[in-house]
Amino acid sequence: HLVFLDLKPYRTRRIYVSAQPQSLTSFSWGYAVSAEGMLIFLDTEGRLIGRFRDPRPSFVKVQSLQDHRLMLQRETPQATIVEVWNIQDLNLEMIF
């Protein structure tokens, strides 16, 4: 699970996700979490708004970019793979 800490007002929230989180990045609309072969998308309150499964090696790092883009890094024995995805192309349950 994830623990979100808000400083103003002070509160903590425990968010349960279906897999072990590996990396997290924030956007103005919420969060992208990499976890065991999938990306999980949460709104600012931690509610699930979408998930994307990927059979390739798991993402080891995710980073938000401008214009609804997401940089993903994977590690394989042969190479480090960096990809940039447009989140609008993933058909999530949200309006940009």
N, C-alpha and C positions, 0 to 999 in steps of 0.2 A: 504494500500500500504506500501511498504518498502522504506526507503531512504538509499542509499549507499553513503558513504563519502570516497573519495580517498584523501590522503594527498599529494601525489606526482604523478602527478601534481594535484593541488587542484581542485576538482570538486565534485559536488553532482549529484546523479541520483535518480530519483523517479521511482520505479518499482511497477507496478500494478499487484496484484495477485487476483485470483477469490474469495478468502475467507479472513477472518480476521486472520492475522498471529499471532501465539501464541509463537513460539520458533524458533530459527534459529541457525544453526551451519555451519561452513565453511569446505570445503575440498580443496585440491589443484586444482581441476577441477571446483569448483563452490560452491553452497550452497544447503542445505536441509532445508526446512521451514515446520513446522507443522502448520496446519490451519484447524480447524473445521472438524475433521474426515478424513483428507487427509494429505499426504506428497507431497510437491511441490519441484521439483528439478530445479535449475537455473544454467546456466553456469556463468563464472566469469563476464560476461557483463550484467547479469540479464535476459537473454533470457530463456524462458521455454524449458526444455529438457525432462520433464516427470512429471507425477503425478500418485499417487497411492492412491486410495480411500480405506478406511477401515471402516466397519460398527460398529466396537467395539468402546468403549469410546475413545475420542480424546486424542492425545498425549499432555502431558503438558511440556515435555522436550525432546529435541533431542541433541545428542552429537556425533560428529564424532570420530571414532576410526581408528586404522591402518588397512591396507589391505581392503579398501572399505567397512568397516563395520560401522554400525550406531546403537547407543544405544538409545532406546526409552523408555520413562517412561509414564505410564498411571495411572490415579487415579480413583478408583471406591469406592463406599461406604464401601466395604468390605476389600479392600487391595490396595497396590501400586504394580503395575506390571511393571517389567523391562524386556525388550527384546533386543536381539542383532540380527540385520538383516545384511545380506550381500547384498549390493546394486547391485552387479552384477546379483543377482537372480531376480531382479525386471523388467528386460527387458526394460530398459530405452533406449532412442534414443541417446546412446553414446557408445563410444569404450573406454574400460579401458586399 
